[in-house]
């Protein structure tokens, strides 16, 4: 592979990573909203420290 081809491949990978990071962010937001909507905390959530104190 030439240097130009490697640079193009890296650029495509960087764009794909950026898209995946956004998708993961949306998934995390959905999970947090789902947990917040749940009235009873099961103590298995990793995003809050309140469960550990109970």
N, CA, C and O atoms as a Maestro MAE file, in Angstrom:
{
 s_m_m2io_version
 :::
 2.0.0
}

f_m_ct {
 s_m_title
 :::
 protein
 m_atom[216] {
  # First column is atom index #
  i_m_mmod_type
  r_m_x_coord
  r_m_y_coord
  r_m_z_coord
  i_m_residue_number
  s_m_chain_name
  s_m_pdb_residue_name
  s_m_pdb_atom_name
  i_m_atomic_number
  :::
  1 25 0.837 -1.186 0.000 1 A "UNK " " N  " 7
  2 3 0.000 0.000 0.000 1 A "UNK " " CA " 6
  3 2 0.879 1.244 0.000 1 A "UNK " " C  " 6
  4 15 1.884 1.317 0.706 1 A "UNK " " O  " 8
  5 25 0.489 2.189 -0.782 2 A "UNK " " N  " 7
  6 3 1.248 3.435 -0.835 2 A "UNK " " CA " 6
  7 2 0.877 4.329 0.345 2 A "UNK " " C  " 6
  8 15 -0.111 4.101 1.042 2 A "UNK " " O  " 8
  9 25 1.686 5.327 0.538 3 A "UNK " " N  " 7
  10 3 1.435 6.273 1.630 3 A "UNK " " CA " 6
  11 2 0.089 6.971 1.443 3 A "UNK " " C  " 6
  12 15 -0.646 7.187 2.406 3 A "UNK " " O  " 8
  13 25 -0.222 7.315 0.210 4 A "UNK " " N  " 7
  14 3 -1.492 7.985 -0.090 4 A "UNK " " CA " 6
  15 2 -2.669 7.079 0.266 4 A "UNK " " C  " 6
  16 15 -3.652 7.539 0.848 4 A "UNK " " O  " 8
  17 25 -2.575 5.804 -0.078 5 A "UNK " " N  " 7
  18 3 -3.651 4.860 0.234 5 A "UNK " " CA " 6
  19 2 -3.817 4.690 1.737 5 A "UNK " " C  " 6
  20 15 -4.937 4.606 2.241 5 A "UNK " " O  " 8
  21 25 -2.693 4.639 2.451 6 A "UNK " " N  " 7
  22 3 -2.753 4.523 3.910 6 A "UNK " " CA " 6
  23 2 -3.414 5.746 4.544 6 A "UNK " " C  " 6
  24 15 -4.224 5.619 5.463 6 A "UNK " " O  " 8
  25 25 -3.065 6.914 4.050 7 A "UNK " " N  " 7
  26 3 -3.650 8.143 4.581 7 A "UNK " " CA " 6
  27 2 -5.160 8.190 4.315 7 A "UNK " " C  " 6
  28 15 -5.933 8.615 5.174 7 A "UNK " " O  " 8
  29 25 -5.568 7.756 3.133 8 A "UNK " " N  " 7
  30 3 -7.001 7.716 2.811 8 A "UNK " " CA " 6
  31 2 -7.728 6.720 3.705 8 A "UNK " " C  " 6
  32 15 -8.837 6.983 4.169 8 A "UNK " " O  " 8
  33 25 -7.101 5.588 3.940 9 A "UNK " " N  " 7
  34 3 -7.716 4.577 4.803 9 A "UNK " " CA " 6
  35 2 -7.836 5.087 6.235 9 A "UNK " " C  " 6
  36 15 -8.855 4.874 6.892 9 A "UNK " " O  " 8
  37 25 -6.806 5.750 6.712 10 A "UNK " " N  " 7
  38 3 -6.835 6.330 8.057 10 A "UNK " " CA " 6
  39 2 -7.948 7.362 8.161 10 A "UNK " " C  " 6
  40 15 -8.662 7.406 9.162 10 A "UNK " " O  " 8
  41 25 -8.099 8.185 7.145 11 A "UNK " " N  " 7
  42 3 -9.149 9.209 7.137 11 A "UNK " " CA " 6
  43 2 -10.531 8.566 7.198 11 A "UNK " " C  " 6
  44 15 -11.400 9.022 7.940 11 A "UNK " " O  " 8
  45 25 -10.732 7.505 6.416 12 A "UNK " " N  " 7
  46 3 -12.026 6.805 6.445 12 A "UNK " " CA " 6
  47 2 -12.285 6.183 7.812 12 A "UNK " " C  " 6
  48 15 -13.408 6.219 8.314 12 A "UNK " " O  " 8
  49 25 -11.243 5.612 8.409 13 A "UNK " " N  " 7
  50 3 -11.388 5.018 9.739 13 A "UNK " " CA " 6
  51 2 -11.708 6.078 10.790 13 A "UNK " " C  " 6
  52 15 -12.532 5.846 11.675 13 A "UNK " " O  " 8
  53 25 -11.064 7.229 10.697 14 A "UNK " " N  " 7
  54 3 -11.335 8.312 11.638 14 A "UNK " " CA " 6
  55 2 -12.781 8.783 11.534 14 A "UNK " " C  " 6
  56 15 -13.418 9.060 12.550 14 A "UNK " " O  " 8
  57 25 -13.300 8.876 10.315 15 A "UNK " " N  " 7
  58 3 -14.700 9.271 10.129 15 A "UNK " " CA " 6
  59 2 -15.632 8.224 10.721 15 A "UNK " " C  " 6
  60 15 -16.620 8.563 11.373 15 A "UNK " " O  " 8
  61 25 -15.318 6.960 10.495 16 A "UNK " " N  " 7
  62 3 -16.159 5.870 11.026 16 A "UNK " " CA " 6
  63 2 -16.138 5.865 12.548 16 A "UNK " " C  " 6
  64 15 -17.173 5.661 13.183 16 A "UNK " " O  " 8
  65 25 -14.969 6.089 13.134 17 A "UNK " " N  " 7
  66 3 -14.855 6.142 14.584 17 A "UNK " " CA " 6
  67 2 -15.692 7.284 15.138 17 A "UNK " " C  " 6
  68 15 -16.365 7.126 16.156 17 A "UNK " " O  " 8
  69 25 -15.654 8.422 14.480 18 A "UNK " " N  " 7
  70 3 -16.438 9.576 14.915 18 A "UNK " " CA " 6
  71 2 -17.933 9.249 14.913 18 A "UNK " " C  " 6
  72 15 -18.651 9.594 15.852 18 A "UNK " " O  " 8
  73 25 -18.396 8.584 13.853 19 A "UNK " " N  " 7
  74 3 -19.806 8.193 13.777 19 A "UNK " " CA " 6
  75 2 -20.161 7.214 14.888 19 A "UNK " " C  " 6
  76 15 -21.217 7.329 15.510 19 A "UNK " " O  " 8
  77 25 -19.287 6.260 15.133 20 A "UNK " " N  " 7
  78 3 -19.548 5.275 16.185 20 A "UNK " " CA " 6
  79 2 -19.569 5.919 17.571 20 A "UNK " " C  " 6
  80 15 -20.376 5.537 18.418 20 A "UNK " " O  " 8
  81 25 -18.697 6.884 17.806 21 A "UNK " " N  " 7
  82 3 -18.691 7.586 19.089 21 A "UNK " " CA " 6
  83 2 -20.005 8.318 19.314 21 A "UNK " " C  " 6
  84 15 -20.525 8.335 20.430 21 A "UNK " " O  " 8
  85 25 -20.548 8.928 18.253 22 A "UNK " " N  " 7
  86 3 -21.831 9.610 18.370 22 A "UNK " " CA " 6
  87 2 -22.939 8.609 18.688 22 A "UNK " " C  " 6
  88 15 -23.792 8.865 19.538 22 A "UNK " " O  " 8
  89 25 -22.920 7.462 17.995 23 A "UNK " " N  " 7
  90 3 -23.940 6.442 18.230 23 A "UNK " " CA " 6
  91 2 -23.876 5.918 19.659 23 A "UNK " " C  " 6
  92 15 -24.913 5.712 20.289 23 A "UNK " " O  " 8
  93 25 -22.681 5.703 20.170 24 A "UNK " " N  " 7
  94 3 -22.516 5.242 21.544 24 A "UNK " " CA " 6
  95 2 -23.060 6.300 22.511 24 A "UNK " " C  " 6
  96 15 -23.695 5.968 23.512 24 A "UNK " " O  " 8
  97 25 -22.807 7.559 22.205 25 A "UNK " " N  " 7
  98 3 -23.329 8.636 23.047 25 A "UNK " " CA " 6
  99 2 -24.850 8.621 23.090 25 A "UNK " " C  " 6
  100 15 -25.444 8.812 24.151 25 A "UNK " " O  " 8
  101 25 -25.484 8.395 21.941 26 A "UNK " " N  " 7
  102 3 -26.944 8.326 21.903 26 A "UNK " " CA " 6
  103 2 -27.450 7.129 22.699 26 A "UNK " " C  " 6
  104 15 -28.454 7.232 23.404 26 A "UNK " " O  " 8
  105 25 -26.766 6.005 22.592 27 A "UNK " " N  " 7
  106 3 -27.168 4.810 23.331 27 A "UNK " " CA " 6
  107 2 -27.056 5.059 24.827 27 A "UNK " " C  " 6
  108 15 -27.949 4.681 25.586 27 A "UNK " " O  " 8
  109 25 -25.971 5.691 25.259 28 A "UNK " " N  " 7
  110 3 -25.793 5.999 26.687 28 A "UNK " " CA " 6
  111 2 -26.919 6.910 27.177 28 A "UNK " " C  " 6
  112 15 -27.464 6.692 28.259 28 A "UNK " " O  " 8
  113 25 -27.271 7.926 26.389 29 A "UNK " " N  " 7
  114 3 -28.356 8.824 26.778 29 A "UNK " " CA " 6
  115 2 -29.661 8.048 26.940 29 A "UNK " " C  " 6
  116 15 -30.404 8.263 27.898 29 A "UNK " " O  " 8
  117 25 -29.934 7.150 26.003 30 A "UNK " " N  " 7
  118 3 -31.152 6.339 26.086 30 A "UNK " " CA " 6
  119 2 -31.152 5.468 27.333 30 A "UNK " " C  " 6
  120 15 -32.181 5.330 27.993 30 A "UNK " " O  " 8
  121 25 -30.012 4.881 27.657 31 A "UNK " " N  " 7
  122 3 -29.929 4.036 28.850 31 A "UNK " " CA " 6
  123 2 -30.175 4.871 30.097 31 A "UNK " " C  " 6
  124 15 -30.932 4.459 30.975 31 A "UNK " " O  " 8
  125 25 -29.546 6.040 30.188 32 A "UNK " " N  " 7
  126 3 -29.723 6.889 31.361 32 A "UNK " " CA " 6
  127 2 -31.180 7.324 31.500 32 A "UNK " " C  " 6
  128 15 -31.714 7.351 32.609 32 A "UNK " " O  " 8
  129 25 -31.822 7.664 30.391 33 A "UNK " " N  " 7
  130 3 -33.232 8.046 30.449 33 A "UNK " " CA " 6
  131 2 -34.081 6.876 30.906 33 A "UNK " " C  " 6
  132 15 -35.014 7.059 31.688 33 A "UNK " " O  " 8
  133 25 -33.777 5.680 30.433 34 A "UNK " " N  " 7
  134 3 -34.527 4.493 30.822 34 A "UNK " " CA " 6
  135 2 -34.372 4.235 32.314 34 A "UNK " " C  " 6
  136 15 -35.350 3.926 32.995 34 A "UNK " " O  " 8
  137 25 -33.155 4.360 32.827 35 A "UNK " " N  " 7
  138 3 -32.904 4.131 34.250 35 A "UNK " " CA " 6
  139 2 -33.609 5.192 35.078 35 A "UNK " " C  " 6
  140 15 -34.178 4.886 36.126 35 A "UNK " " O  " 8
  141 25 -33.578 6.440 34.617 36 A "UNK " " N  " 7
  142 3 -34.226 7.513 35.359 36 A "UNK " " CA " 6
  143 2 -35.740 7.331 35.383 36 A "UNK " " C  " 6
  144 15 -36.389 7.698 36.363 36 A "UNK " " O  " 8
  145 25 -36.311 6.769 34.317 37 A "UNK " " N  " 7
  146 3 -37.743 6.545 34.263 37 A "UNK " " CA " 6
  147 2 -38.176 5.393 35.177 37 A "UNK " " C  " 6
  148 15 -39.334 5.322 35.588 37 A "UNK " " O  " 8
  149 25 -37.246 4.503 35.488 38 A "UNK " " N  " 7
  150 3 -37.547 3.361 36.342 38 A "UNK " " CA " 6
  151 2 -37.626 3.860 37.782 38 A "UNK " " C  " 6
  152 15 -36.680 4.467 38.284 38 A "UNK " " O  " 8
  153 25 -38.737 3.608 38.435 39 A "UNK " " N  " 7
  154 3 -38.923 4.122 39.788 39 A "UNK " " CA " 6
  155 2 -38.081 3.375 40.818 39 A "UNK " " C  " 6
  156 15 -37.682 3.958 41.826 39 A "UNK " " O  " 8
  157 25 -37.812 2.118 40.584 40 A "UNK " " N  " 7
  158 3 -37.032 1.346 41.529 40 A "UNK " " CA " 6
  159 2 -35.643 1.077 40.963 40 A "UNK " " C  " 6
  160 15 -35.498 0.523 39.873 40 A "UNK " " O  " 8
  161 25 -34.645 1.471 41.705 41 A "UNK " " N  " 7
  162 3 -33.283 1.222 41.279 41 A "UNK " " CA " 6
  163 2 -32.892 -0.170 41.759 41 A "UNK " " C  " 6
  164 15 -33.089 -0.504 42.927 41 A "UNK " " O  " 8
  165 25 -32.347 -0.971 40.874 42 A "UNK " " N  " 7
  166 3 -31.961 -2.334 41.227 42 A "UNK " " CA " 6
  167 2 -30.556 -2.405 41.787 42 A "UNK " " C  " 6
  168 15 -30.104 -3.474 42.198 42 A "UNK " " O  " 8
  169 25 -29.862 -1.285 41.808 43 A "UNK " " N  " 7
  170 3 -28.508 -1.266 42.334 43 A "UNK " " CA " 6
  171 2 -27.473 -1.704 41.323 43 A "UNK " " C  " 6
  172 15 -26.300 -1.845 41.671 43 A "UNK " " O  " 8
  173 25 -27.870 -1.924 40.081 44 A "UNK " " N  " 7
  174 3 -26.937 -2.396 39.064 44 A "UNK " " CA " 6
  175 2 -26.479 -1.297 38.121 44 A "UNK " " C  " 6
  176 15 -25.703 -1.561 37.202 44 A "UNK " " O  " 8
  177 25 -26.937 -0.082 38.327 45 A "UNK " " N  " 7
  178 3 -26.545 0.985 37.417 45 A "UNK " " CA " 6
  179 2 -25.138 1.468 37.771 45 A "UNK " " C  " 6
  180 15 -24.774 1.550 38.944 45 A "UNK " " O  " 8
  181 25 -24.378 1.777 36.769 46 A "UNK " " N  " 7
  182 3 -22.992 2.189 36.988 46 A "UNK " " CA " 6
  183 2 -22.815 3.699 36.917 46 A "UNK " " C  " 6
  184 15 -21.721 4.207 37.161 46 A "UNK " " O  " 8
  185 25 -23.882 4.421 36.584 47 A "UNK " " N  " 7
  186 3 -23.719 5.858 36.362 47 A "UNK " " CA " 6
  187 2 -24.056 6.712 37.579 47 A "UNK " " C  " 6
  188 15 -23.880 7.930 37.543 47 A "UNK " " O  " 8
  189 25 -24.533 6.100 38.647 48 A "UNK " " N  " 7
  190 3 -24.847 6.899 39.834 48 A "UNK " " CA " 6
  191 2 -24.209 6.257 41.068 48 A "UNK " " C  " 6
  192 15 -23.949 5.054 41.093 48 A "UNK " " O  " 8
  193 25 -23.967 7.060 42.065 49 A "UNK " " N  " 7
  194 3 -23.363 6.542 43.284 49 A "UNK " " CA " 6
  195 2 -24.407 6.313 44.368 49 A "UNK " " C  " 6
  196 15 -24.090 5.782 45.432 49 A "UNK " " O  " 8
  197 25 -25.645 6.709 44.108 50 A "UNK " " N  " 7
  198 3 -26.693 6.567 45.108 50 A "UNK " " CA " 6
  199 2 -27.007 5.131 45.462 50 A "UNK " " C  " 6
  200 15 -27.387 4.837 46.595 50 A "UNK " " O  " 8
  201 25 -26.850 4.233 44.503 51 A "UNK " " N  " 7
  202 3 -27.177 2.824 44.738 51 A "UNK " " CA " 6
  203 2 -26.219 2.190 45.728 51 A "UNK " " C  " 6
  204 15 -26.603 1.303 46.490 51 A "UNK " " O  " 8
  205 25 -24.978 2.642 45.720 52 A "UNK " " N  " 7
  206 3 -23.976 2.068 46.586 52 A "UNK " " CA " 6
  207 2 -24.234 2.394 48.040 52 A "UNK " " C  " 6
  208 15 -23.821 1.644 48.925 52 A "UNK " " O  " 8
  209 25 -24.911 3.502 48.303 53 A "UNK " " N  " 7
  210 3 -25.141 3.933 49.672 53 A "UNK " " CA " 6
  211 2 -26.309 3.216 50.327 53 A "UNK " " C  " 6
  212 15 -26.404 3.187 51.554 53 A "UNK " " O  " 8
  213 25 -27.200 2.639 49.530 54 A "UNK " " N  " 7
  214 3 -28.404 2.015 50.077 54 A "UNK " " CA " 6
  215 2 -28.118 0.737 50.799 54 A "UNK " " C  " 6
  216 15 -29.036 0.099 51.313 54 A "UNK " " O  " 8
  :::
 }
 m_bond[215] {
  # First column is bond index #
  i_m_from
  i_m_to
  i_m_order
  :::
  1 1 2 1
  2 2 3 1
  3 3 4 2
  4 3 5 1
  5 5 6 1
  6 6 7 1
  7 7 8 2
  8 7 9 1
  9 9 10 1
  10 10 11 1
  11 11 12 2
  12 11 13 1
  13 13 14 1
  14 14 15 1
  15 15 16 2
  16 15 17 1
  17 17 18 1
  18 18 19 1
  19 19 20 2
  20 19 21 1
  21 21 22 1
  22 22 23 1
  23 23 24 2
  24 23 25 1
  25 25 26 1
  26 26 27 1
  27 27 28 2
  28 27 29 1
  29 29 30 1
  30 30 31 1
  31 31 32 2
  32 31 33 1
  33 33 34 1
  34 34 35 1
  35 35 36 2
  36 35 37 1
  37 37 38 1
  38 38 39 1
  39 39 40 2
  40 39 41 1
  41 41 42 1
  42 42 43 1
  43 43 44 2
  44 43 45 1
  45 45 46 1
  46 46 47 1
  47 47 48 2
  48 47 49 1
  49 49 50 1
  50 50 51 1
  51 51 52 2
  52 51 53 1
  53 53 54 1
  54 54 55 1
  55 55 56 2
  56 55 57 1
  57 57 58 1
  58 58 59 1
  59 59 60 2
  60 59 61 1
  61 61 62 1
  62 62 63 1
  63 63 64 2
  64 63 65 1
  65 65 66 1
  66 66 67 1
  67 67 68 2
  68 67 69 1
  69 69 70 1
  70 70 71 1
  71 71 72 2
  72 71 73 1
  73 73 74 1
  74 74 75 1
  75 75 76 2
  76 75 77 1
  77 77 78 1
  78 78 79 1
  79 79 80 2
  80 79 81 1
  81 81 82 1
  82 82 83 1
  83 83 84 2
  84 83 85 1
  85 85 86 1
  86 86 87 1
  87 87 88 2
  88 87 89 1
  89 89 90 1
  90 90 91 1
  91 91 92 2
  92 91 93 1
  93 93 94 1
  94 94 95 1
  95 95 96 2
  96 95 97 1
  97 97 98 1
  98 98 99 1
  99 99 100 2
  100 99 101 1
  101 101 102 1
  102 102 103 1
  103 103 104 2
  104 103 105 1
  105 105 106 1
  106 106 107 1
  107 107 108 2
  108 107 109 1
  109 109 110 1
  110 110 111 1
  111 111 112 2
  112 111 113 1
  113 113 114 1
  114 114 115 1
  115 115 116 2
  116 115 117 1
  117 117 118 1
  118 118 119 1
  119 119 120 2
  120 119 121 1
  121 121 122 1
  122 122 123 1
  123 123 124 2
  124 123 125 1
  125 125 126 1
  126 126 127 1
  127 127 128 2
  128 127 129 1
  129 129 130 1
  130 130 131 1
  131 131 132 2
  132 131 133 1
  133 133 134 1
  134 134 135 1
  135 135 136 2
  136 135 137 1
  137 137 138 1
  138 138 139 1
  139 139 140 2
  140 139 141 1
  141 141 142 1
  142 142 143 1
  143 143 144 2
  144 143 145 1
  145 145 146 1
  146 146 147 1
  147 147 148 2
  148 147 149 1
  149 149 150 1
  150 150 151 1
  151 151 152 2
  152 151 153 1
  153 153 154 1
  154 154 155 1
  155 155 156 2
  156 155 157 1
  157 157 158 1
  158 158 159 1
  159 159 160 2
  160 159 161 1
  161 161 162 1
  162 162 163 1
  163 163 164 2
  164 163 165 1
  165 165 166 1
  166 166 167 1
  167 167 168 2
  168 167 169 1
  169 169 170 1
  170 170 171 1
  171 171 172 2
  172 171 173 1
  173 173 174 1
  174 174 175 1
  175 175 176 2
  176 175 177 1
  177 177 178 1
  178 178 179 1
  179 179 180 2
  180 179 181 1
  181 181 182 1
  182 182 183 1
  183 183 184 2
  184 183 185 1
  185 185 186 1
  186 186 187 1
  187 187 188 2
  188 187 189 1
  189 189 190 1
  190 190 191 1
  191 191 192 2
  192 191 193 1
  193 193 194 1
  194 194 195 1
  195 195 196 2
  196 195 197 1
  197 197 198 1
  198 198 199 1
  199 199 200 2
  200 199 201 1
  201 201 202 1
  202 202 203 1
  203 203 204 2
  204 203 205 1
  205 205 206 1
  206 206 207 1
  207 207 208 2
  208 207 209 1
  209 209 210 1
  210 210 211 1
  211 211 212 2
  212 211 213 1
  213 213 214 1
  214 214 215 1
  215 215 216 2
  :::
 }
}
